[in-house]
Amino acid sequence: MPKHKDIMSAPDEEKYEIYRQIDQLYRKGKHVTTKEHRSGFPAITIDCEEIHVLTDCLSLEKWNAEQKETKEDAG
């Protein structure tokens, strides 16, 4: 089992950069796995290729919502 880098207390911009990297891999067809962490809500683990992080689902949801807004504004 991979060791997850804990980014839960990292600044949002650092988390968002990692989320962008995972999103780029996903768009290239790479498999992404998210699981609730044993410590409980809101902790989750994300695994994609060589990226293995422990983060919070709240910041991921916030980042995802911002991405959707940006795409809607551009479209």
C-alpha positions as CSV (number, residue, x, y, z in Angstrom):
1,M,0.0,0.0,0.0
2,P,1.5,3.4,-1.0
3,K,2.4,6.0,1.6
4,H,0.1,9.0,1.3
5,K,1.5,12.5,1.6
6,D,-0.6,14.4,4.1
7,I,-1.7,17.7,2.6
8,M,-4.7,18.4,4.7
9,S,-3.0,21.4,6.5
10,A,-1.4,22.7,3.3
11,P,-2.5,26.0,1.8
12,D,-5.3,25.7,-0.7
13,E,-3.1,26.7,-3.6
14,E,-0.7,23.8,-2.9
15,K,-3.6,21.4,-2.7
16,Y,-5.1,22.9,-5.9
17,E,-1.8,22.3,-7.8
18,I,-1.9,18.6,-6.8
19,Y,-5.6,18.4,-7.8
20,R,-4.6,20.0,-11.2
21,Q,-1.9,17.3,-11.7
22,I,-4.4,14.5,-10.9
23,D,-7.0,16.1,-13.2
24,Q,-4.5,16.2,-16.1
25,L,-3.6,12.5,-15.6
26,Y,-7.3,11.6,-15.4
27,R,-8.0,13.4,-18.7
28,K,-5.2,11.3,-20.2
29,G,-7.1,8.2,-19.2
30,K,-5.2,7.4,-16.0
31,H,-7.2,5.7,-13.2
32,V,-8.0,7.8,-10.1
33,T,-9.1,6.2,-6.8
34,T,-10.6,8.2,-3.9
35,K,-11.4,6.6,-0.6
36,E,-12.6,7.8,2.8
37,H,-9.7,7.7,5.2
38,R,-10.0,5.6,8.3
39,S,-9.7,8.8,10.4
40,G,-13.1,9.8,9.1
41,F,-14.8,12.8,7.5
42,P,-13.6,14.9,5.8
43,A,-10.3,13.0,5.2
44,I,-9.9,11.1,1.9
45,T,-7.1,9.5,0.1
46,I,-6.5,10.0,-3.6
47,D,-4.3,7.8,-5.7
48,C,-3.3,8.3,-9.3
49,E,-0.2,7.0,-10.9
50,E,2.7,8.2,-8.6
51,I,0.5,10.6,-6.7
52,H,-0.8,9.4,-3.3
53,V,-2.2,12.1,-1.0
54,L,-4.3,12.4,2.1
55,T,-6.5,15.4,1.8
56,D,-9.9,16.7,2.8
57,C,-12.9,16.3,0.5
58,L,-14.1,19.9,1.3
59,S,-11.1,21.5,-0.5
60,L,-11.4,19.1,-3.4
61,E,-15.1,19.9,-3.8
62,K,-14.3,23.6,-3.6
63,W,-11.6,23.2,-6.3
64,N,-14.0,21.2,-8.5
65,A,-16.7,23.8,-8.2
66,E,-14.2,26.6,-9.2
67,Q,-13.2,24.6,-12.2
68,K,-16.8,24.2,-13.3
69,E,-17.3,28.0,-12.9
70,T,-14.2,28.7,-14.9
71,K,-15.3,26.4,-17.8
72,E,-18.9,27.9,-17.8
73,D,-17.4,31.4,-17.9
74,A,-15.2,30.5,-20.8
75,G,-17.9,28.6,-22.7
